[in-house]
């Protein structure tokens, strides 16, 4: 946890939990990658 806060402090200038929450609220999360259906190629001609 200390390492995480060190990274947040040095790279992003985030020093408090409140600052972290504010920055996270600004960031739009694209969940499309998690909701897309997965497909598999079961073709035997590629083997």
C-alpha positions, 0 to 999 in steps of 0.5 A: 500500500505504501508503494501505491501511495508513493506512485500516486504522490510522485507521478500524479500529485495525489496525496489524500484519499479525497484527491484520489476520489476526485481524480477517479470521478473525472476519469471515464471508465470504458467497460466495453472491453468487459461486456463484449462477447468473446468469440473463438475460432474453432476451425480445423483448417488452421491447425 
